Amino acid sequence: MTFDGLYYSYQGNCTYVLVEEIDKKVDNFGVYIDNYHCDAQDVVSCPRTLIVRHETQEVRIATVEPNTVNVEGLLGVYLIDEHDASALGLQNWVTVNKQPVALPYKKFGVHIYESGINCVVEIPELKMNVTYNGLSFSIRMPYSLFGSNTQGQCGTCNNNTADDCMLPNGNIAQNCETMADHWQVVDPSKPQCSPGLVPTNTPDVTTRQPCQEAAICELLLGSVFKPCHDSVNPENYYKACIFDSCMLPSMDLECSSLQIYALTCADQGVCIDWRSHTNGVCPYNCPSGKEYQACGPTTEITCKSSEQNATTTKQTEGCFCPNGTMLFDHSVDVCVKTCECNTSLCTATAPKCTPGFEVQTSIPSGQCCPVYECVPKKVCVHENAEFLPNSSIFIDKCQNCICTNDVNPSTQLNIISCQHVPCDVTCQEPGEFQNDPYNNCTIYSCVNIHDQLISSTSEITCPAFNEDSCKPGTISFLPNGCCKTCTPLESSTPCSVREREDFIVYNGCRSVDRVVVTECEGACGTFSLYSAESNSLDHTCSCCRESKSTMKEVVLKCPHGHSISHKYVYVESCSCQDTECSISQSEELETIEENDNTTTLNRIRRAISSSFK
């Protein structure tokens, strides 16, 4: 929904401008969104990373575990990388200038903190804030500072929806779905996205067959949310709920529409406890020691802020300390019954635990300061890497190792159990060759060198073989008993010109529209067939290639806006043309080895004899 209230559905798969200034008054200011396709058909998008830039700082709130309504453990200590965050079950993580930060964070005019289920980025100087919870985001900006001076997917903030679909060049698109495509930005992780080029039209997912929408969508229009209808129209949220339930019926993503509508209502001073009416479809689980509240404070009181008066009456949902307790501190997520102490005098800092252990924080009864302890994570550790129970661990190729559920009482880590891989110590009589009983392509040999039995293994490599290209009843084995041969089928596809429409891309520039390109395609009777008379493979090679071609010219548009002229080859006719082919070196070697086992044995003896010398 744009700043002026225009609703549209967009399913892009790139990184886009949500809002920037038209007339640049604030240095390096903008809000951006990194979307990705979150369904198997690649037609529905979900947010993955929200980016806020202001002067020298770039804040990124990334969703590590997308598409989850439960954002328990939203933040915490982020001295980890994205892979580790995912392993620890964190849904979102925050970085400033690519460095992980712990919340709350306040520096150089930017304030980042938790508010219920949301992560909030505030810029007090601009009187604006951005909230994000992994499923939805909102941007609030004062009209007095940004009126008629915004552009991007959020539209032009001037209380007029007529120009909300404005393109980067100032023109107005027919619809905002088309406009949204044009606000791509450069993202090295998404090379398929090309800012500055006309986007390819995406399929209209709204034209699919009607579906049975989720029943919980009706809650938006019913009595549960009725107290909010006069403040916020639920119609667009209902449309979004129906869309999500039809496109992603197995993900319960329609809960996000109810959650966003409830948050918007709470922002207008109307708090609704709606999750209890979904029959368990949209649960919200809180960690131990916290309880869920649909209407909790946007800024939770702590021991350090308990004497300060609340400056707002707005409410939000989330996990809060139970009644009769309060949060010890925003950076120490522990609920306490009393604050009988001066926490500023506490000197202990959280330790850096070794692999396999994590920090646990507690405040002993009757004490003031938090106590930190490294506790085992119930994992195995090998070479500073952690492994969950029942997972395989590679130590060396002679052992099969797994992480067990048993714990070493000394190290408090789970025990790694290994079994030696059994080796075949038997050997055939000296000088004999024998095929593997289960695989004719493997040959074992054993020779006696200086009264020592030395074994070796030879593998026959067969050329590619497709039974579907053989005449029925002609498949047979070559004399080696390993590789197959046959009489090939006559090609059903003669050599001819094939046309297709595609974009021409050269040095980063691309044609504005798809152009007709041609190529040669078809079979020309090429085969490799075993001949019993010559005891070798006979080869016939013929290539389907162009017999007549011309050069055509097309105009390419480049990322910086300029155009270039480019010539390309256009094939007008194709024909089968003979070409040379010969047996490969590996095939010759294989034929020699198959026809003369004695030569193979002598070569093994010479190699072993040389090593002894």
N, C-alpha and C positions, 0 to 999 in steps of 0.2 A: 504494500500500500504506500503510495507516494506521500510526500509531505502535505499535499493538498487533498488527500483522501481518495485518489484514483486507484482502484484494485485491478491487478492483472496477474496472470500466472506465467511464470517463465522457468524454463528447464535447461539453462545453459550449463556447460561443463568446463568453464574457464575461470579466470580471475577478473573481476569487474570493478569499475568505479561505482560505489554507492552514492557518494557525494563529494564534490570538490567545489571550490569557488569559481565563478565565471570571471570576475575581476579579482585577481589574487591580492588579498589584503593581509592574510596571515601566512607566515613563512611555512612552506612545506606542510600544508594542512590537507587532509583528506581521509575518508573512510572507505575501505575496500573489502570485498568478500571473495573468498576462494570456494567455488562450488565444485561438486563432483557428482557423477551419476551414481545413485545409491540403490538402484534396482538392477535385476539381471538383464532387462531389456534395454538398458541405457536410454531411458526416456524420462526418468524422474531425477531431479537434482536435490541435493541436500547441502547445507553449509558445512564447510570443514574448518576454515580459518577466517576469523575476523581480524582486520588490520586497521589500526588507527595511527595516523602520522601527525605529528605536531612539532614543528621546528626541528630539533636535533634528535627526537626520539621516535622510534617505531615500535608500537605495541602489537603483539600477535597473540591472540587467544585461539589455540588450536584444539580441535576435537580429536582426541586419540581414539576413542571408541564411539563412532558416530551412531545415529539413529536410536539413541537410548533416551527414554523419558526419565529414567532414574539418573539424576546427576549427583548422586551421593559421592562424596569425596571429590568435589569440584576442584578444590585447590589444595594447597599444602606446601611442603618444602619441595621446590622444583630444581634441586641440584642433581638432575638426571637428564638423560636424553629422551627423545620421543619413543624409542624402542623400549627403554626401561620403564617409561611411564605406562606404556601399554601393558607390559608384563605385570606391573603392580596394580592394574585395574583402575587407573585414573582416567576419567573421561576427558578432561581438558587440562591444558598446561599453558602457562603464560611466559612470554619472553619479552624483554625490552632490548632493542638493538641486538637481537639474536642470542641474548644471554638469559637463561632461566632465572626467574625472580620469585621470592616468597612474598606472599601478601599478608597485610596490606603493604602497598608500595607507594611512595610519595617522593617525587623528585622532579625538578625543572618544570614545574607547572602542571604535571600530570599525576593524578591520584587513581590508583587501581585497588579495588577492594571487593569483598564478597557482600552480597545483599540477598539473603535467602538462597534461592536456587540460581541466582544470577551472578555473573562476574561483571563489575561496573568499571568503566574507564571514564573518569571525569577530568575536564579541563576547566577549572573554575574561572580563569581569565575570560574564556569564551562563553561561560554559562551554559555549557553543553555537556551531555553525557551519552555514553553508548553502553547498552546492556546486552549480554549474550549468555545463553545457557546451553549451547550445544545443539538445540533444536530451532531456536528463534533468536532474533536480534531486534533491537529498536534503537533509533537515533533521535535524540531530542536536542533541538537547536533554537535559540531565541530569534524571533522574527526581527527584533530591533537591530541585530547584528548581521543577519544572513538573509533578510527578506529580498526576494527577486535576484539573489546572487548565488544560487545553487544549481548544479548540473550533475547528471549521472542517472543511475537507475532509480533513485529516489525522487527524481523530477525537479521542477523549478518551484521553489517555495514562494508563491505569490497569491495564494488563495484562489487560483484559477486553474482548473484541471485541463483547460484547452491546450496548454503548452507543456504539459508534463512529459510528453513523449518527444522531447527535444533531442536531436542528434548532436554529436560533437561539433559539427559545422554550423550549428544554429538553426538548421531546418527542422521542421516538425514531421515526424513519421506518422503513418496512418494509424499505427497501434503501438503500444508500449512493448509488446513482445519483439517486434522488429527493432525498436529503439534500443532495447536492452542488449542485443547482440553487438551493437556498435561501441559499447563502453568497455571492451576488453582492454586489459593492460598486459604488459610483458611479464610472463612467468616462466623462468627457465625450466621448471618441472613439467610444463605443458607445451611441448613444441608444436602440437597440433593447433594451438591457438595463435592467430596472426593479427595483432592489432593493426588497424589501418586498412585491412582488406574487407571487401564486402562478404559477410558471413554466408555460408551455405544454409539454405532454408532447412529448418529442423521439422520433423514430422509433427503434425497436429495431433497430440495425444487426446484431445477432447473429442475427436470424432470416433473413438472406439465404441464398441457395443455397450449399451447400458448395463449397469451392474447393480447388485443389491448392496446399497450403501450400509455402513455400520450403524447399528441402532443408537450408539452413543452420540452420533451427530445431532440427533433430534433433541438432545439435552440443551443445545445452544438456543433453540427456539422455544423451549418449554419453560415450566415454572421454576426450574433450578436457577436459571440465569435471568429470569424476568426482572429482578430488582435492578439489573444493569442495562436493560434494553433502552431506557430513556436516555442514558448517558452515552452508550456506545451501541451502534447498530450492529446486530450479529450476522447480517446477511452474508457479508463477504467471508467471515470466518466459517460459516456454514458451507459455502461453496468450496472453500479450501479443504474442509473436513471430508466432504463427499469425494473430492478429487483424490485425496490421499487414501481413503478406504477402497477406492476402485483400482487405483494404480498399484498400491502396495498392501493388499489385503492381509498378508501374513505378518506384517511388521507392527501393527497397532499404531501406525504413525499418525492416525487421526487424533490421538490423544494430544498431539502438539497444538492442534487448532483450539481445543478446549483450554489448554494451558495458556496459550497466548491471549485468548479472549479474557480469561480470568485475570491475567497480569495487567491487561489494559484496563479492565474494570477496577482493579485495585489502585491503579494509578489515578483513577477518577474518584477514589474514595469509597468504592463499592467492593467489599470483600465477600467472596462466595466460596463456601466449602463444597466443591463439586466432585472431588475424587471418590467420595463415599457413595455416589450415585451411579458409578460405572460398573458395579458388580465385579470389581477386581480387575477390569481390563486396563485401567490406568493407575497402578499402585505407585506409591512413593515410599521407599524404604530408607530409614535413617540408621546411622551407625549406633553402636552401643553407647548409652549415656545421653542420647539426644532423642527428641520426640518431634513428630511431624505436626506442623501448625499451618493451616491454610491462610491464617491472617496474623502472621508474625511481624515484628518490627523490621523496617528496611535496614536499620543499623542496630545491631544487638548490643545491649548494655554489657559492659565488662567491669571488672574490678577497678580499672583505671578510669572509666568514664561514668561510674555509677552516680557520682555527685553532679554530673552535668544534666541539665534539663533537656528533654527531647525537643528537637527543633522542627519535627514534622509528624504528622498524624497518618501518613501513608503507610500501607501494609503490603506485605508480600508473603508468598508461601515458601516453606523451606524446613530445615531441621534446626531446632532451637533447644536451649537448655530447658529442662522441665521446670514447672512452677516451684518456687522456693529455692532455686539455684540461679547462678548467672555464670556467664563465660569468664574464665580467668583473664584471658587476653586474646586479642584477635590473632596473634601469632602463636598462642598456646591453646589449642582446641580442647580445653578441659573445663567441665562444669563444676563449680564449687558452691557450697552452701553459704560460706561466709568469706569476707576479705578482712581478716584481722591483722593485716600486715602491709608493709611497704614493699611492693614488688620491685621497685627500682633498685633496691639494695641486693637483689638476687644476682649472683655472679656466675653461676654455673651455665655453661653453654652446651648445646647438644653435641655429642661426640660424632665422629665419622666412623661408622661401623665397617667392619671387614666384610668381604663377600659372604653371603649366607646369613647375615644378621641385619636387623633394622632397628631404628631408634623407637623406643616406647617411652612416652611421657606420662608421668603421674605426679600427683601431689599427696604425699602421705597425710593421714589424718592428724590434725593439730599442727601441721607445718605450713609455712607460707610459700616457699619457693618450689618450683617444679623439680622433679628428680628425673634424670635421663638414664636409660638403660638400653644396652644393645641386646636384643632378644633374638633367638634363632627363628628363621623363617620356614623351617621344616623343608629344607632343600639340600641337595648334594652340591658340593663345590669341587671343581677340577680346573686347575690353571686359571683361577680367579673368575671362572664362569659358573653360574648357578643353573641347576637342573632340577626340574620338578620330579616327584616320585613317579616311577614306572617309565621314565623316559630313557632312551639309549644314550650312552656316553662313549665317544671314541677315545680310546687311550692308545692302542696300537692294533695292527692288523691281525695279531695272533690271539686277541682276546675279544670276547663279547661281553660288554659291561652295561649294567642298568643301575639306575638310582632306586634304592629300596625305600620302604617306609620305616625301616629300623633305624634307630638313632644311636650314634656313638656317645656314650655317657661322658667321655672325656672332652671331645670337641663340640658336642651338642649339635653336630651336623648329621644328616642322614648318611647311611653307609652305602658306599658303591660296591656292588657285587659283580665279580668278573668270573667268567669261565673261559678256559683255554680252548681255542678252536682246534678240533682234532686234526692231526696231520696224517696222511696216508704214508705209512712207512714200509709198505710191502712193495716188492719189485719183481717184475717178470724175469725169467732166466736171461742171462747175458746175451746181447746181440739180437733179441727178438723185438718185433714190432707188434703192437696190438691196438685195435680201435677201442675207444670207449664204448662199453656195451649200451650206453644210452645216447651216444652222440657219435655218428660216423665221421664227423668233421674233426674230431680230436684223436690224435695218434700218440700213444705212449711208446717209449723205447728205453732199453736198459743195456748198458755196455760195461765191460770189466776193464778198468784202467788201473794198472799198478795194484792189482788185487783189491780194488775198491769198486763197488757197484755204483755206477753213476746213472741216474734216470733223467730223462728229458721229456718234454711235451711239445708237440707240434700242432698248430691250428691251421686248418684249410679254410681260406676265405673265399666264399662263393660270390660271383657277380650278382647284381640285382636280378630277381626273377619274379615275374607277375603271372600267375596261373590264368588270370582272366584274359591275357593276351595270347593264349595258346589255343590251337585247334583241339577239339575234344579227342581224347584217346591218344594224344601224341606225347604226353609228359613221360619222361624217363630220367633215370640217374646217369650221370657220367661215370666212367670206369672207376673213379675214386669212391663211388658209393655215397658221396656227400652232396654234390651239387646237382641241380636239376637242369634239364634242357627240354625243348619241345619245338614243334613246327609252329611258327607264329601265325596268328590270324591276319587275313588281309585287312588293312585299315579301312574302317567305316567312315573316316573323316579325311577326304582328299586334301591335298595342299591347296589352300585358297586364301583370299584376303578376308580378314575379320575386322569389322568396324566397331568402335566403342567411343563413347563420349567421356572426356575426362579433362581436368584442368592441366594446363601446361605450367610447370614450375621450373624456374631457372634463376640461380643465384639469389634465392629468397624472394623473387618477384613471381607473381602468379597471374594467369589470365583472368579477366573479369568474369567470363562465362566459360562453361564447358565447351570444348571444341572437339570435332570429329578427328580421331586418330586411327590409323590403320596398322595392321601387323599381319605377318604370315603365320598360318596355323594349319596343322594337319600332318599326317604320317606319310612317309615316302619309302616304306619297305625296308628300313634299316633293321638288320638282325645279326645275331652271333649264334651260329649253330654248330654243334659237334659233328665232325665227319669221322666215321669209323675207318674209312680208307686211309686217311692221312693221320689218324689218331691226334687230331688237333681241332681248333675252332675255326670255321670258315666265317669270314666277315663280309657283309655287304653294307655299304654306307651311302645314303642319299639324304640330302638336307632340303627341307622346305624353306626357301628363302626368296627374297624379292627379285623379280626379273625386270621390273620397271618401277621407277619412283621419281618423284618431283619434290622440290622444296617449296614449302608454304610459309607464310608470314603471319604472325599474330602479335597483338599488343599486350604486354604484360604490365600490371600495376605493382609498384613496389611499396614496402612498408612506410617509407617517408613521404608518400603521396605522388611521386613522379612516375612516369610511364616510360617503357623502353620497347623497341621493336625486336622481335626474336624470330628466327627461322627454324623450322623443324622439317624432318623427312616425312613425306606422305607416300605410302606404298600404294601403287595402282594395280599391280598384278604380281602373282607368286607362281613358282613352279618348283618341281623336284629337280635338284641339281646334284650330280655325283660328287663325292668328296673322298679323300683318302682315309682309310682307317686301318689300324694294325693292332695286333694283340699287345696288351699292356705288359710291362715288365713283370708286374706281380702275377699275371696269368701265365706268362712263360715260365716263371719260377715254379708256379704251382704245378704246371704240366710236367716239368722235369721231375719234381718231387714225387708226383703220383706215379710216374712210369719207372722210376729208378729208386727204390727204397735203399739200395746199397749205397748210392751216392749220399743220401741223407745221413746214413749211419757213419760213413767215412768223414763227412763234414763235422759231425758231432765229436768223433774221436779226435780229429785234428784240433778242434777248438779246445777240448779238454786237455789234450796233450800240451798245447801251447801254454795253457794256464799253469800246468804243473812245472814246465820249464821255467 
